[in-house]
Amino acid sequence: MDRDGMSLPLPWRDVDAVLAAWGHLPWLACLDSGGEVGDRARWAIICRDPVHVVTQHAGQCTLDGVAVEHDLLTVLRDCLPVGGCPVDVPFAGGVVGFAGYGAGLRMAGIVTRHGEDPAQPEAAFGIYDHAIVLDRLHGRAWLAAHDAMALPADRIARLVARWEAVGPAGPIPALPALPFVPDHDGVAYRAGVAQAVERIAAGEVFQVNMTGRMYAARPAGLAPVDAYRALRAGSPAPFGAFLSCDGAFALLSASPERFIALAPDGTVRTRPIKGTAPRGRSAAEDARLAHRLKHDAKERAENLMIVDLMRNDIGRVATIGSISVPELFGVERFTHVHHLVSEVTGRLRAGCDAFDLLAATLPPGSVTGAPKHRAMQIIDGLEASSRGAYCGAVTWIGCDGAMDSSVIIRALSMTPERIIAAAGGGITFDSDPMREYREMQLKIAALLDIFHWP
């Protein structure tokens, strides 16, 4: 692919300061890597003022507020300009947004029994003619575009001036203490896990991902960006994201999990997470917990099933013989937990693009189960409410054909009326309902903590 484009060096600004200054803007997109700097947490991407917006509600796709006949991925493909990308940045404008779990269900042809929430889009994307890219590894920042002529001089001047005007962030506003109510309580959640184990024992599936949601009324005046600033401070994540969609809905993600990455040369990578353990209170305890996770037979079996599922999904659009597993059962450390992580790679088949790759892989296999289609049907019957954006994917697709994405886990959704938190885990034949319930509580705790939930 052509890597030409425009990149203009900018003064460094802290992401928290940018969020404090710009977080009120509709359609602000901030893909926010946090935690230890490295390959998985190097880049932050910020875009504002999209040239087009694409949303989907109840299967109906709209472009700039006007209903269109085409499906979501076709509309996004048609809107994406063709261009290059400067060599010093991974992204220089294109598509940024999310496709929620419901959008993935539709792609899979599964009709949910849960009602639609008109306040939550199934998908929402901006088409941006620029990107402000921060390299955390080297402390550098750029204004980038896919073509040297894509941004008029006056627009460049405005973007640069607004960036340079960003000042110190100031303290994060105190968040209110909020009571959260589960969509099903502990007894019901454990019963759902037990039912999933029964379905596995009956041979319907090998694994099912069981999740639950907790809801709180959104207080008047609570800005999503303030909640996100508190979330990223307490739970820095390599694939964090703040997406302010049309000013009425916001997605706040502290995801640890890469979904699918596509390089301009067609190389595909995914890093599914399956397996969780708490962090220790000392270095020695931390090491013991990580070692135990790495060698836990149940967690390894769970991870291996998702590796096989992702090999199959990617294989639908990959060159025959290109799929490999360069890493199996690695342990990665995050602020609150250890995770068991593997990597699957492949090469995209000629004639396929990032949109074909998403069509073949959404929703993410690590949050569905195996076999995938039957697992999604079982999930819909067992869970008490719609997943919404949760368990979908935050995605950017560049004008050069590259893509990166993350699984929407450890995330909050905010509508004008509600705040929604969610968590869950993979269920196998050996799953213990109480252990699975405690793992779900461990995962959701960081989301609720920012609202002083006991």
Disulfide bonds with the S-S distance in Angstrom:
none
